[in-house]
Amino acid sequence: MLLALHSVLRWFVLLGGLAATGLAFQAMRGQPWTPLHKRANLIYLIALDTQFLIGAVQWLQSPLVAQARADMHTAMHDATLRFFTVEHPVLMLLALGAMHAGYGIAKKAGADRTKHRNAFLALAASLLLVVAAIPWPFRAVGRALFP
């Protein structure tokens, strides 16, 4: 159940991140900071937070991760165990941190152009980390696109 929810929610995270990043990029040309910009950032942030919480619960309950934690030395030499035990959660935590920090900095910036630039940089960094951490089907540790 959690795996399916986590798999489906990734599309909301990706779409929200792409929309907010595109909006911030476009707005850097001199648009004022509006409720739409704030809402786009928050939608991505909420989707990312929710995805991370579901993933954390899933990580704690995963037999694959439990197997890896039982023998971390061996797990680090197995690409799949290493990815799901260490790489994926760490990259997602970094993505979450980049977005939270960047959004906080963007909100406090004085000029609208600075707000948009800071939001864009945070969104782009976060989104790149998310894309890097997803177990795409073409990767050695890949999973299906849909549950």
Phi and psi in radians as a Rosetta constraint file:
Dihedral C 1 N 2 CA 2 C 2 CIRCULARHARMONIC -1.118 0.35
Dihedral N 2 CA 2 C 2 N 3 CIRCULARHARMONIC -0.651 0.35
Dihedral C 2 N 3 CA 3 C 3 CIRCULARHARMONIC -1.087 0.35
Dihedral N 3 CA 3 C 3 N 4 CIRCULARHARMONIC -0.740 0.35
Dihedral C 3 N 4 CA 4 C 4 CIRCULARHARMONIC -1.143 0.35
Dihedral N 4 CA 4 C 4 N 5 CIRCULARHARMONIC -0.763 0.35
Dihedral C 4 N 5 CA 5 C 5 CIRCULARHARMONIC -1.099 0.35
Dihedral N 5 CA 5 C 5 N 6 CIRCULARHARMONIC -0.764 0.35
Dihedral C 5 N 6 CA 6 C 6 CIRCULARHARMONIC -1.090 0.35
Dihedral N 6 CA 6 C 6 N 7 CIRCULARHARMONIC -0.688 0.35
Dihedral C 6 N 7 CA 7 C 7 CIRCULARHARMONIC -1.189 0.35
Dihedral N 7 CA 7 C 7 N 8 CIRCULARHARMONIC -0.710 0.35
Dihedral C 7 N 8 CA 8 C 8 CIRCULARHARMONIC -1.278 0.35
Dihedral N 8 CA 8 C 8 N 9 CIRCULARHARMONIC -0.705 0.35
Dihedral C 8 N 9 CA 9 C 9 CIRCULARHARMONIC -1.125 0.35
Dihedral N 9 CA 9 C 9 N 10 CIRCULARHARMONIC -0.420 0.35
Dihedral C 9 N 10 CA 10 C 10 CIRCULARHARMONIC -1.028 0.35
Dihedral N 10 CA 10 C 10 N 11 CIRCULARHARMONIC -0.558 0.35
Dihedral C 10 N 11 CA 11 C 11 CIRCULARHARMONIC -1.209 0.35
Dihedral N 11 CA 11 C 11 N 12 CIRCULARHARMONIC -0.614 0.35
Dihedral C 11 N 12 CA 12 C 12 CIRCULARHARMONIC -1.179 0.35
Dihedral N 12 CA 12 C 12 N 13 CIRCULARHARMONIC -0.691 0.35
Dihedral C 12 N 13 CA 13 C 13 CIRCULARHARMONIC -1.090 0.35
Dihedral N 13 CA 13 C 13 N 14 CIRCULARHARMONIC -0.852 0.35
Dihedral C 13 N 14 CA 14 C 14 CIRCULARHARMONIC -1.107 0.35
Dihedral N 14 CA 14 C 14 N 15 CIRCULARHARMONIC -0.816 0.35
Dihedral C 14 N 15 CA 15 C 15 CIRCULARHARMONIC -1.139 0.35
Dihedral N 15 CA 15 C 15 N 16 CIRCULARHARMONIC -0.745 0.35
Dihedral C 15 N 16 CA 16 C 16 CIRCULARHARMONIC -1.103 0.35
Dihedral N 16 CA 16 C 16 N 17 CIRCULARHARMONIC -0.716 0.35
Dihedral C 16 N 17 CA 17 C 17 CIRCULARHARMONIC -1.158 0.35
Dihedral N 17 CA 17 C 17 N 18 CIRCULARHARMONIC -0.748 0.35
Dihedral C 17 N 18 CA 18 C 18 CIRCULARHARMONIC -1.117 0.35
Dihedral N 18 CA 18 C 18 N 19 CIRCULARHARMONIC -0.759 0.35
Dihedral C 18 N 19 CA 19 C 19 CIRCULARHARMONIC -1.114 0.35
Dihedral N 19 CA 19 C 19 N 20 CIRCULARHARMONIC -0.822 0.35
Dihedral C 19 N 20 CA 20 C 20 CIRCULARHARMONIC -1.168 0.35
Dihedral N 20 CA 20 C 20 N 21 CIRCULARHARMONIC -0.676 0.35
Dihedral C 20 N 21 CA 21 C 21 CIRCULARHARMONIC -1.157 0.35
Dihedral N 21 CA 21 C 21 N 22 CIRCULARHARMONIC -0.788 0.35
Dihedral C 21 N 22 CA 22 C 22 CIRCULARHARMONIC -1.076 0.35
Dihedral N 22 CA 22 C 22 N 23 CIRCULARHARMONIC -0.732 0.35
Dihedral C 22 N 23 CA 23 C 23 CIRCULARHARMONIC -1.121 0.35
Dihedral N 23 CA 23 C 23 N 24 CIRCULARHARMONIC -0.751 0.35
Dihedral C 23 N 24 CA 24 C 24 CIRCULARHARMONIC -1.154 0.35
Dihedral N 24 CA 24 C 24 N 25 CIRCULARHARMONIC -0.703 0.35
Dihedral C 24 N 25 CA 25 C 25 CIRCULARHARMONIC -1.093 0.35
Dihedral N 25 CA 25 C 25 N 26 CIRCULARHARMONIC -0.804 0.35
Dihedral C 25 N 26 CA 26 C 26 CIRCULARHARMONIC -1.119 0.35
Dihedral N 26 CA 26 C 26 N 27 CIRCULARHARMONIC -0.670 0.35
Dihedral C 26 N 27 CA 27 C 27 CIRCULARHARMONIC -1.300 0.35
Dihedral N 27 CA 27 C 27 N 28 CIRCULARHARMONIC -0.291 0.35
Dihedral C 27 N 28 CA 28 C 28 CIRCULARHARMONIC -1.106 0.35
Dihedral N 28 CA 28 C 28 N 29 CIRCULARHARMONIC -0.244 0.35
Dihedral C 28 N 29 CA 29 C 29 CIRCULARHARMONIC -1.371 0.35
Dihedral N 29 CA 29 C 29 N 30 CIRCULARHARMONIC 0.102 0.35
Dihedral C 29 N 30 CA 30 C 30 CIRCULARHARMONIC 2.138 0.35
Dihedral N 30 CA 30 C 30 N 31 CIRCULARHARMONIC 0.184 0.35
Dihedral C 30 N 31 CA 31 C 31 CIRCULARHARMONIC -1.306 0.35
Dihedral N 31 CA 31 C 31 N 32 CIRCULARHARMONIC 2.626 0.35
Dihedral C 31 N 32 CA 32 C 32 CIRCULARHARMONIC -1.262 0.35
Dihedral N 32 CA 32 C 32 N 33 CIRCULARHARMONIC 2.709 0.35
Dihedral C 32 N 33 CA 33 C 33 CIRCULARHARMONIC -1.328 0.35
Dihedral N 33 CA 33 C 33 N 34 CIRCULARHARMONIC 1.996 0.35
Dihedral C 33 N 34 CA 34 C 34 CIRCULARHARMONIC -2.007 0.35
Dihedral N 34 CA 34 C 34 N 35 CIRCULARHARMONIC 2.964 0.35
Dihedral C 34 N 35 CA 35 C 35 CIRCULARHARMONIC -1.001 0.35
Dihedral N 35 CA 35 C 35 N 36 CIRCULARHARMONIC -0.514 0.35
Dihedral C 35 N 36 CA 36 C 36 CIRCULARHARMONIC -1.067 0.35
Dihedral N 36 CA 36 C 36 N 37 CIRCULARHARMONIC -0.754 0.35
Dihedral C 36 N 37 CA 37 C 37 CIRCULARHARMONIC -1.138 0.35
Dihedral N 37 CA 37 C 37 N 38 CIRCULARHARMONIC -0.774 0.35
Dihedral C 37 N 38 CA 38 C 38 CIRCULARHARMONIC -1.078 0.35
Dihedral N 38 CA 38 C 38 N 39 CIRCULARHARMONIC -0.772 0.35
Dihedral C 38 N 39 CA 39 C 39 CIRCULARHARMONIC -1.107 0.35
Dihedral N 39 CA 39 C 39 N 40 CIRCULARHARMONIC -0.730 0.35
Dihedral C 39 N 40 CA 40 C 40 CIRCULARHARMONIC -1.085 0.35
Dihedral N 40 CA 40 C 40 N 41 CIRCULARHARMONIC -0.750 0.35
Dihedral C 40 N 41 CA 41 C 41 CIRCULARHARMONIC -1.113 0.35
Dihedral N 41 CA 41 C 41 N 42 CIRCULARHARMONIC -0.749 0.35
Dihedral C 41 N 42 CA 42 C 42 CIRCULARHARMONIC -1.183 0.35
Dihedral N 42 CA 42 C 42 N 43 CIRCULARHARMONIC -0.659 0.35
Dihedral C 42 N 43 CA 43 C 43 CIRCULARHARMONIC -1.074 0.35
Dihedral N 43 CA 43 C 43 N 44 CIRCULARHARMONIC -0.799 0.35
Dihedral C 43 N 44 CA 44 C 44 CIRCULARHARMONIC -1.106 0.35
Dihedral N 44 CA 44 C 44 N 45 CIRCULARHARMONIC -0.773 0.35
Dihedral C 44 N 45 CA 45 C 45 CIRCULARHARMONIC -1.091 0.35
Dihedral N 45 CA 45 C 45 N 46 CIRCULARHARMONIC -0.763 0.35
Dihedral C 45 N 46 CA 46 C 46 CIRCULARHARMONIC -1.156 0.35
Dihedral N 46 CA 46 C 46 N 47 CIRCULARHARMONIC -0.742 0.35
Dihedral C 46 N 47 CA 47 C 47 CIRCULARHARMONIC -1.085 0.35
Dihedral N 47 CA 47 C 47 N 48 CIRCULARHARMONIC -0.721 0.35
Dihedral C 47 N 48 CA 48 C 48 CIRCULARHARMONIC -1.172 0.35
Dihedral N 48 CA 48 C 48 N 49 CIRCULARHARMONIC -0.761 0.35
Dihedral C 48 N 49 CA 49 C 49 CIRCULARHARMONIC -1.048 0.35
Dihedral N 49 CA 49 C 49 N 50 CIRCULARHARMONIC -0.816 0.35
Dihedral C 49 N 50 CA 50 C 50 CIRCULARHARMONIC -1.089 0.35
Dihedral N 50 CA 50 C 50 N 51 CIRCULARHARMONIC -0.777 0.35
Dihedral C 50 N 51 CA 51 C 51 CIRCULARHARMONIC -1.071 0.35
Dihedral N 51 CA 51 C 51 N 52 CIRCULARHARMONIC -0.730 0.35
Dihedral C 51 N 52 CA 52 C 52 CIRCULARHARMONIC -1.146 0.35
Dihedral N 52 CA 52 C 52 N 53 CIRCULARHARMONIC -0.737 0.35
Dihedral C 52 N 53 CA 53 C 53 CIRCULARHARMONIC -1.111 0.35
Dihedral N 53 CA 53 C 53 N 54 CIRCULARHARMONIC -0.776 0.35
Dihedral C 53 N 54 CA 54 C 54 CIRCULARHARMONIC -1.092 0.35
Dihedral N 54 CA 54 C 54 N 55 CIRCULARHARMONIC -0.739 0.35
Dihedral C 54 N 55 CA 55 C 55 CIRCULARHARMONIC -1.121 0.35
Dihedral N 55 CA 55 C 55 N 56 CIRCULARHARMONIC -0.649 0.35
Dihedral C 55 N 56 CA 56 C 56 CIRCULARHARMONIC -1.143 0.35
Dihedral N 56 CA 56 C 56 N 57 CIRCULARHARMONIC -0.754 0.35
Dihedral C 56 N 57 CA 57 C 57 CIRCULARHARMONIC -1.101 0.35
Dihedral N 57 CA 57 C 57 N 58 CIRCULARHARMONIC -0.770 0.35
Dihedral C 57 N 58 CA 58 C 58 CIRCULARHARMONIC -1.087 0.35
Dihedral N 58 CA 58 C 58 N 59 CIRCULARHARMONIC -0.721 0.35
Dihedral C 58 N 59 CA 59 C 59 CIRCULARHARMONIC -1.070 0.35
Dihedral N 59 CA 59 C 59 N 60 CIRCULARHARMONIC -0.755 0.35
Dihedral C 59 N 60 CA 60 C 60 CIRCULARHARMONIC -1.161 0.35
Dihedral N 60 CA 60 C 60 N 61 CIRCULARHARMONIC -0.496 0.35
Dihedral C 60 N 61 CA 61 C 61 CIRCULARHARMONIC -1.709 0.35
Dihedral N 61 CA 61 C 61 N 62 CIRCULARHARMONIC -0.116 0.35
Dihedral C 61 N 62 CA 62 C 62 CIRCULARHARMONIC -1.258 0.35
Dihedral N 62 CA 62 C 62 N 63 CIRCULARHARMONIC 2.208 0.35
Dihedral C 62 N 63 CA 63 C 63 CIRCULARHARMONIC -1.140 0.35
Dihedral N 63 CA 63 C 63 N 64 CIRCULARHARMONIC -0.557 0.35
Dihedral C 63 N 64 CA 64 C 64 CIRCULARHARMONIC -1.105 0.35
Dihedral N 64 CA 64 C 64 N 65 CIRCULARHARMONIC -0.799 0.35
Dihedral C 64 N 65 CA 65 C 65 CIRCULARHARMONIC -1.208 0.35
Dihedral N 65 CA 65 C 65 N 66 CIRCULARHARMONIC -0.659 0.35
Dihedral C 65 N 66 CA 66 C 66 CIRCULARHARMONIC -1.070 0.35
Dihedral N 66 CA 66 C 66 N 67 CIRCULARHARMONIC -0.721 0.35
Dihedral C 66 N 67 CA 67 C 67 CIRCULARHARMONIC -1.065 0.35
Dihedral N 67 CA 67 C 67 N 68 CIRCULARHARMONIC -0.762 0.35
Dihedral C 67 N 68 CA 68 C 68 CIRCULARHARMONIC -1.165 0.35
Dihedral N 68 CA 68 C 68 N 69 CIRCULARHARMONIC -0.741 0.35
Dihedral C 68 N 69 CA 69 C 69 CIRCULARHARMONIC -1.138 0.35
Dihedral N 69 CA 69 C 69 N 70 CIRCULARHARMONIC -0.482 0.35
Dihedral C 69 N 70 CA 70 C 70 CIRCULARHARMONIC -1.163 0.35
Dihedral N 70 CA 70 C 70 N 71 CIRCULARHARMONIC -0.511 0.35
Dihedral C 70 N 71 CA 71 C 71 CIRCULARHARMONIC -2.565 0.35
Dihedral N 71 CA 71 C 71 N 72 CIRCULARHARMONIC 1.404 0.35
Dihedral C 71 N 72 CA 72 C 72 CIRCULARHARMONIC -1.129 0.35
Dihedral N 72 CA 72 C 72 N 73 CIRCULARHARMONIC -0.555 0.35
Dihedral C 72 N 73 CA 73 C 73 CIRCULARHARMONIC -1.053 0.35
Dihedral N 73 CA 73 C 73 N 74 CIRCULARHARMONIC -0.822 0.35
Dihedral C 73 N 74 CA 74 C 74 CIRCULARHARMONIC -1.204 0.35
Dihedral N 74 CA 74 C 74 N 75 CIRCULARHARMONIC -0.680 0.35
Dihedral C 74 N 75 CA 75 C 75 CIRCULARHARMONIC -1.074 0.35
Dihedral N 75 CA 75 C 75 N 76 CIRCULARHARMONIC -0.607 0.35
Dihedral C 75 N 76 CA 76 C 76 CIRCULARHARMONIC -1.213 0.35
Dihedral N 76 CA 76 C 76 N 77 CIRCULARHARMONIC -0.296 0.35
Dihedral C 76 N 77 CA 77 C 77 CIRCULARHARMONIC -1.688 0.35
Dihedral N 77 CA 77 C 77 N 78 CIRCULARHARMONIC -0.010 0.35
Dihedral C 77 N 78 CA 78 C 78 CIRCULARHARMONIC -1.945 0.35
Dihedral N 78 CA 78 C 78 N 79 CIRCULARHARMONIC 2.045 0.35
Dihedral C 78 N 79 CA 79 C 79 CIRCULARHARMONIC -1.003 0.35
Dihedral N 79 CA 79 C 79 N 80 CIRCULARHARMONIC -0.739 0.35
Dihedral C 79 N 80 CA 80 C 80 CIRCULARHARMONIC -1.202 0.35
Dihedral N 80 CA 80 C 80 N 81 CIRCULARHARMONIC -0.829 0.35
Dihedral C 80 N 81 CA 81 C 81 CIRCULARHARMONIC -1.081 0.35
Dihedral N 81 CA 81 C 81 N 82 CIRCULARHARMONIC -0.770 0.35
Dihedral C 81 N 82 CA 82 C 82 CIRCULARHARMONIC -1.091 0.35
Dihedral N 82 CA 82 C 82 N 83 CIRCULARHARMONIC -0.756 0.35
Dihedral C 82 N 83 CA 83 C 83 CIRCULARHARMONIC -1.061 0.35
Dihedral N 83 CA 83 C 83 N 84 CIRCULARHARMONIC -0.922 0.35
Dihedral C 83 N 84 CA 84 C 84 CIRCULARHARMONIC -1.349 0.35
Dihedral N 84 CA 84 C 84 N 85 CIRCULARHARMONIC -0.371 0.35
Dihedral C 84 N 85 CA 85 C 85 CIRCULARHARMONIC -1.561 0.35
Dihedral N 85 CA 85 C 85 N 86 CIRCULARHARMONIC -0.652 0.35
Dihedral C 85 N 86 CA 86 C 86 CIRCULARHARMONIC -2.121 0.35
Dihedral N 86 CA 86 C 86 N 87 CIRCULARHARMONIC -1.018 0.35
Dihedral C 86 N 87 CA 87 C 87 CIRCULARHARMONIC -1.084 0.35
Dihedral N 87 CA 87 C 87 N 88 CIRCULARHARMONIC -0.904 0.35
Dihedral C 87 N 88 CA 88 C 88 CIRCULARHARMONIC -1.050 0.35
Dihedral N 88 CA 88 C 88 N 89 CIRCULARHARMONIC -0.910 0.35
Dihedral C 88 N 89 CA 89 C 89 CIRCULARHARMONIC -1.142 0.35
Dihedral N 89 CA 89 C 89 N 90 CIRCULARHARMONIC -0.632 0.35
Dihedral C 89 N 90 CA 90 C 90 CIRCULARHARMONIC -1.184 0.35
Dihedral N 90 CA 90 C 90 N 91 CIRCULARHARMONIC -0.781 0.35
Dihedral C 90 N 91 CA 91 C 91 CIRCULARHARMONIC -1.094 0.35
Dihedral N 91 CA 91 C 91 N 92 CIRCULARHARMONIC -0.688 0.35
Dihedral C 91 N 92 CA 92 C 92 CIRCULARHARMONIC -1.203 0.35
Dihedral N 92 CA 92 C 92 N 93 CIRCULARHARMONIC -0.638 0.35
Dihedral C 92 N 93 CA 93 C 93 CIRCULARHARMONIC -1.136 0.35
Dihedral N 93 CA 93 C 93 N 94 CIRCULARHARMONIC -0.698 0.35
Dihedral C 93 N 94 CA 94 C 94 CIRCULARHARMONIC -1.122 0.35
Dihedral N 94 CA 94 C 94 N 95 CIRCULARHARMONIC -0.712 0.35
Dihedral C 94 N 95 CA 95 C 95 CIRCULARHARMONIC -1.078 0.35
Dihedral N 95 CA 95 C 95 N 96 CIRCULARHARMONIC -0.753 0.35
Dihedral C 95 N 96 CA 96 C 96 CIRCULARHARMONIC -1.123 0.35
Dihedral N 96 CA 96 C 96 N 97 CIRCULARHARMONIC -0.782 0.35
Dihedral C 96 N 97 CA 97 C 97 CIRCULARHARMONIC -1.107 0.35
Dihedral N 97 CA 97 C 97 N 98 CIRCULARHARMONIC -0.731 0.35
Dihedral C 97 N 98 CA 98 C 98 CIRCULARHARMONIC -1.076 0.35
Dihedral N 98 CA 98 C 98 N 99 CIRCULARHARMONIC -0.736 0.35
Dihedral C 98 N 99 CA 99 C 99 CIRCULARHARMONIC -1.229 0.35
Dihedral N 99 CA 99 C 99 N 100 CIRCULARHARMONIC -0.784 0.35
Dihedral C 99 N 100 CA 100 C 100 CIRCULARHARMONIC -1.089 0.35
Dihedral N 100 CA 100 C 100 N 101 CIRCULARHARMONIC -0.828 0.35
Dihedral C 100 N 101 CA 101 C 101 CIRCULARHARMONIC -1.120 0.35
Dihedral N 101 CA 101 C 101 N 102 CIRCULARHARMONIC -0.820 0.35
Dihedral C 101 N 102 CA 102 C 102 CIRCULARHARMONIC -1.119 0.35
Dihedral N 102 CA 102 C 102 N 103 CIRCULARHARMONIC -0.694 0.35
Dihedral C 102 N 103 CA 103 C 103 CIRCULARHARMONIC -1.165 0.35
Dihedral N 103 CA 103 C 103 N 104 CIRCULARHARMONIC -0.705 0.35
Dihedral C 103 N 104 CA 104 C 104 CIRCULARHARMONIC -1.087 0.35
Dihedral N 104 CA 104 C 104 N 105 CIRCULARHARMONIC -0.735 0.35
Dihedral C 104 N 105 CA 105 C 105 CIRCULARHARMONIC -1.160 0.35
Dihedral N 105 CA 105 C 105 N 106 CIRCULARHARMONIC -0.726 0.35
Dihedral C 105 N 106 CA 106 C 106 CIRCULARHARMONIC -1.107 0.35
Dihedral N 106 CA 106 C 106 N 107 CIRCULARHARMONIC -0.741 0.35
Dihedral C 106 N 107 CA 107 C 107 CIRCULARHARMONIC -1.082 0.35
Dihedral N 107 CA 107 C 107 N 108 CIRCULARHARMONIC -0.584 0.35
Dihedral C 107 N 108 CA 108 C 108 CIRCULARHARMONIC -1.523 0.35
Dihedral N 108 CA 108 C 108 N 109 CIRCULARHARMONIC -0.186 0.35
Dihedral C 108 N 109 CA 109 C 109 CIRCULARHARMONIC -1.142 0.35
Dihedral N 109 CA 109 C 109 N 110 CIRCULARHARMONIC 2.555 0.35
Dihedral C 109 N 110 CA 110 C 110 CIRCULARHARMONIC -1.346 0.35
Dihedral N 110 CA 110 C 110 N 111 CIRCULARHARMONIC -1.006 0.35
Dihedral C 110 N 111 CA 111 C 111 CIRCULARHARMONIC -1.409 0.35
Dihedral N 111 CA 111 C 111 N 112 CIRCULARHARMONIC 2.512 0.35
Dihedral C 111 N 112 CA 112 C 112 CIRCULARHARMONIC -1.039 0.35
Dihedral N 112 CA 112 C 112 N 113 CIRCULARHARMONIC -0.706 0.35
Dihedral C 112 N 113 CA 113 C 113 CIRCULARHARMONIC -1.073 0.35
Dihedral N 113 CA 113 C 113 N 114 CIRCULARHARMONIC -0.686 0.35
Dihedral C 113 N 114 CA 114 C 114 CIRCULARHARMONIC -1.183 0.35
Dihedral N 114 CA 114 C 114 N 115 CIRCULARHARMONIC -0.684 0.35
Dihedral C 114 N 115 CA 115 C 115 CIRCULARHARMONIC -1.044 0.35
Dihedral N 115 CA 115 C 115 N 116 CIRCULARHARMONIC -0.832 0.35
Dihedral C 115 N 116 CA 116 C 116 CIRCULARHARMONIC -1.124 0.35
Dihedral N 116 CA 116 C 116 N 117 CIRCULARHARMONIC -0.716 0.35
Dihedral C 116 N 117 CA 117 C 117 CIRCULARHARMONIC -1.123 0.35
Dihedral N 117 CA 117 C 117 N 118 CIRCULARHARMONIC -0.803 0.35
Dihedral C 117 N 118 CA 118 C 118 CIRCULARHARMONIC -1.117 0.35
Dihedral N 118 CA 118 C 118 N 119 CIRCULARHARMONIC -0.728 0.35
Dihedral C 118 N 119 CA 119 C 119 CIRCULARHARMONIC -1.106 0.35
Dihedral N 119 CA 119 C 119 N 120 CIRCULARHARMONIC -0.766 0.35
Dihedral C 119 N 120 CA 120 C 120 CIRCULARHARMONIC -1.060 0.35
Dihedral N 120 CA 120 C 120 N 121 CIRCULARHARMONIC -0.804 0.35
Dihedral C 120 N 121 CA 121 C 121 CIRCULARHARMONIC -1.094 0.35
Dihedral N 121 CA 121 C 121 N 122 CIRCULARHARMONIC -0.732 0.35
Dihedral C 121 N 122 CA 122 C 122 CIRCULARHARMONIC -1.148 0.35
Dihedral N 122 CA 122 C 122 N 123 CIRCULARHARMONIC -0.799 0.35
Dihedral C 122 N 123 CA 123 C 123 CIRCULARHARMONIC -1.094 0.35
Dihedral N 123 CA 123 C 123 N 124 CIRCULARHARMONIC -0.797 0.35
Dihedral C 123 N 124 CA 124 C 124 CIRCULARHARMONIC -1.120 0.35
Dihedral N 124 CA 124 C 124 N 125 CIRCULARHARMONIC -0.772 0.35
Dihedral C 124 N 125 CA 125 C 125 CIRCULARHARMONIC -1.099 0.35
Dihedral N 125 CA 125 C 125 N 126 CIRCULARHARMONIC -0.809 0.35
Dihedral C 125 N 126 CA 126 C 126 CIRCULARHARMONIC -1.082 0.35
Dihedral N 126 CA 126 C 126 N 127 CIRCULARHARMONIC -0.816 0.35
Dihedral C 126 N 127 CA 127 C 127 CIRCULARHARMONIC -1.122 0.35
Dihedral N 127 CA 127 C 127 N 128 CIRCULARHARMONIC -0.684 0.35
Dihedral C 127 N 128 CA 128 C 128 CIRCULARHARMONIC -1.104 0.35
Dihedral N 128 CA 128 C 128 N 129 CIRCULARHARMONIC -0.709 0.35
Dihedral C 128 N 129 CA 129 C 129 CIRCULARHARMONIC -1.143 0.35
Dihedral N 129 CA 129 C 129 N 130 CIRCULARHARMONIC -0.711 0.35
Dihedral C 129 N 130 CA 130 C 130 CIRCULARHARMONIC -1.082 0.35
Dihedral N 130 CA 130 C 130 N 131 CIRCULARHARMONIC -0.835 0.35
Dihedral C 130 N 131 CA 131 C 131 CIRCULARHARMONIC -1.076 0.35
Dihedral N 131 CA 131 C 131 N 132 CIRCULARHARMONIC -0.682 0.35
Dihedral C 131 N 132 CA 132 C 132 CIRCULARHARMONIC -1.176 0.35
Dihedral N 132 CA 132 C 132 N 133 CIRCULARHARMONIC -0.498 0.35
Dihedral C 132 N 133 CA 133 C 133 CIRCULARHARMONIC -1.579 0.35
Dihedral N 133 CA 133 C 133 N 134 CIRCULARHARMONIC -0.190 0.35
Dihedral C 133 N 134 CA 134 C 134 CIRCULARHARMONIC -1.314 0.35
Dihedral N 134 CA 134 C 134 N 135 CIRCULARHARMONIC 2.344 0.35
Dihedral C 134 N 135 CA 135 C 135 CIRCULARHARMONIC -1.393 0.35
Dihedral N 135 CA 135 C 135 N 136 CIRCULARHARMONIC 1.285 0.35
Dihedral C 135 N 136 CA 136 C 136 CIRCULARHARMONIC -1.030 0.35
Dihedral N 136 CA 136 C 136 N 137 CIRCULARHARMONIC 2.615 0.35
Dihedral C 136 N 137 CA 137 C 137 CIRCULARHARMONIC -1.025 0.35
Dihedral N 137 CA 137 C 137 N 138 CIRCULARHARMONIC -0.486 0.35
Dihedral C 137 N 138 CA 138 C 138 CIRCULARHARMONIC -1.404 0.35
Dihedral N 138 CA 138 C 138 N 139 CIRCULARHARMONIC -0.122 0.35
Dihedral C 138 N 139 CA 139 C 139 CIRCULARHARMONIC -1.508 0.35
Dihedral N 139 CA 139 C 139 N 140 CIRCULARHARMONIC 2.779 0.35
Dihedral C 139 N 140 CA 140 C 140 CIRCULARHARMONIC -1.071 0.35
Dihedral N 140 CA 140 C 140 N 141 CIRCULARHARMONIC -0.514 0.35
Dihedral C 140 N 141 CA 141 C 141 CIRCULARHARMONIC -1.755 0.35
Dihedral N 141 CA 141 C 141 N 142 CIRCULARHARMONIC 0.318 0.35
Dihedral C 141 N 142 CA 142 C 142 CIRCULARHARMONIC -1.098 0.35
Dihedral N 142 CA 142 C 142 N 143 CIRCULARHARMONIC 2.668 0.35
Dihedral C 142 N 143 CA 143 C 143 CIRCULARHARMONIC -2.229 0.35
Dihedral N 143 CA 143 C 143 N 144 CIRCULARHARMONIC 2.902 0.35
Dihedral C 143 N 144 CA 144 C 144 CIRCULARHARMONIC -1.108 0.35
Dihedral N 144 CA 144 C 144 N 145 CIRCULARHARMONIC 2.649 0.35
Dihedral C 144 N 145 CA 145 C 145 CIRCULARHARMONIC -1.194 0.35
Dihedral N 145 CA 145 C 145 N 146 CIRCULARHARMONIC -0.558 0.35
Dihedral C 145 N 146 CA 146 C 146 CIRCULARHARMONIC -2.277 0.35
Dihedral N 146 CA 146 C 146 N 147 CIRCULARHARMONIC 2.577 0.35
